[in-house]
Amino acid sequence: MRKPNTHFACHSCGRVAECAPGEMPCEALQGWLTVSYWEGPGVVEYYNFCSFSCLESWADTQVPRVPDVFLDSFKEEKS
């Protein structure tokens, strides 16, 4: 029985890389980036990205943003 191909999807844009049976994932993901994220003791999540741009987009969504309305309250009023 033939083993099915393994698919890796970019966590940001959804682009897919296919790993054929017997092929090493590092061959299918050549040029890609993988992030290991420790969620807790013994719990690791892996995220694959096809480019630095996709990694950057994902990382930006992980950082809390200060609302613009709050930042605008610190601007000096013009007289």
N, C-alpha and C positions, 0 to 999 in steps of 0.2 A: 504494500500500500504506500502510495506516494504521500510524503509530508506536504502540507500546504505551505505556501509562501508566508513569511512574516511581513507585516506592514508596519511601518513607522510613520506617524503623521507629525508634521510640525505643529507644535502646541499653539502657535500664533496664527499662521495663515492656512493651515490644513494641508499643505503640500505633502505628498506621500512618497516614501522611499520603500522599495520592495526588496526583501532579502530572500533569495531563493534557498531551498533546502541545501544544506552543506556549505552555504556561503556564510562567512563571518559577518556579524552586524557591522563591524568596523569598515568592511568593504562597501556595504550598502549605504552607510552613513558617512562616507568620506566627504569631508568639507562641512559637515553638520556640526552642531554644538549640542552637548548634553549637559544638563544641570541636574545635580543630585541635591534634593531638598530634604533635610531632616525634619520630619513633622513631629517626632517624639522618639522616646526610647525604642530603638529597633525598628522604627517606621521610616522608610526612605521612599520618596516619590522621585521619579525620573521624568524630566521634561526634555523633549528633543526640539531643536530649532534648525531650520534650513539655512539661516543667515544671521549675522550679527544684528541686522535691522529687526528681524522677528524677535530675537532675544531681547533687544532693547524695548520693543513694544510691550512684550510680556512683563519685563522688569518694571516698566513705568506703571503698569496696572497694579503692581504689588506694593507700591509706595503710597501711603496716604497723602492726599493733596489738601492743602489749605484752601478753603473757598475764596474766590476772588473778592467777594463782597467783604470778607473779613480783612483782606489785605488792603482793599480800597479805603477802609476806614482809617488807615494810618497816613494816607496822603494828605499833604498840606493843602488847605483851601487857598485858592488864588483870590486876592482882594481886588 
